[in-house]
Amino acid sequence: MVDPFERTYEDTQTLAILTRTMQFFQELNRKNINQSERVHERCCAVLRYEFFHKGDIVFNAGEK
């Protein structure tokens, strides 16, 4: 696994390809039609892998 600070442009593009079918990114892309690729790529540039069980709260709306 590559640390986000060491991630190359190619790493980011690979993550974007692998995550584009995830519901979160599909909805994000639909809501941000003009900036969909850029927002998705920016997310992929800083993604970290973490495992959560079904039903776990990952974050709360409005949380900073």
C-alpha positions as CSV (number, residue, x, y, z in Angstrom):
1,M,0.0,0.0,0.0
2,V,1.4,3.4,-1.0
3,D,1.2,6.2,1.5
4,P,-0.8,9.2,0.1
5,F,2.2,11.4,0.5
6,E,4.2,9.1,-1.8
7,R,1.4,8.4,-4.3
8,T,2.2,9.2,-7.9
9,Y,-0.2,10.6,-10.5
10,E,-0.4,7.0,-12.0
11,D,-1.3,5.6,-8.5
12,T,-4.1,8.2,-8.2
13,Q,-5.4,7.3,-11.6
14,T,-5.4,3.6,-10.8
15,L,-7.4,4.3,-7.6
16,A,-9.9,6.4,-9.5
17,I,-10.4,3.5,-12.0
18,L,-10.8,1.0,-9.2
19,T,-13.2,3.2,-7.2
20,R,-15.4,4.7,-9.9
21,T,-18.1,2.0,-9.5
22,M,-18.4,2.6,-5.7
23,Q,-21.8,4.1,-4.8
24,F,-20.2,7.0,-3.0
25,F,-18.2,8.1,-6.0
26,Q,-21.0,7.5,-8.4
27,E,-23.3,9.8,-6.4
28,L,-20.5,12.4,-6.0
29,N,-19.9,12.4,-9.7
30,R,-23.6,12.8,-10.4
31,K,-23.9,15.8,-8.0
32,N,-20.7,17.4,-9.3
33,I,-21.2,16.9,-13.1
34,N,-18.7,19.6,-14.1
35,Q,-16.0,18.7,-11.6
36,S,-16.7,15.0,-11.2
37,E,-13.4,13.7,-12.4
38,R,-11.4,16.3,-10.5
39,V,-13.2,15.8,-7.2
40,H,-12.9,12.0,-7.5
41,E,-9.2,12.2,-8.4
42,R,-8.5,14.6,-5.5
43,C,-10.2,12.1,-3.1
44,C,-8.1,9.3,-4.6
45,A,-4.9,11.3,-4.0
46,V,-5.5,11.1,-0.2
47,L,-7.4,7.9,0.3
48,R,-6.3,5.5,3.0
49,Y,-7.6,1.9,3.4
50,E,-9.5,1.2,6.6
51,F,-11.8,-1.7,7.3
52,F,-15.3,-1.1,8.8
53,H,-18.0,-3.6,9.6
54,K,-21.4,-3.3,8.0
55,G,-23.4,-0.8,10.1
56,D,-20.3,1.0,11.6
57,I,-20.5,4.8,11.6
58,V,-17.6,6.1,9.5
59,F,-18.4,9.8,10.0
60,N,-21.3,12.0,10.9
61,A,-22.8,14.6,8.6
62,G,-21.3,18.0,9.4
63,E,-18.3,16.5,11.3
64,K,-15.0,18.2,10.7
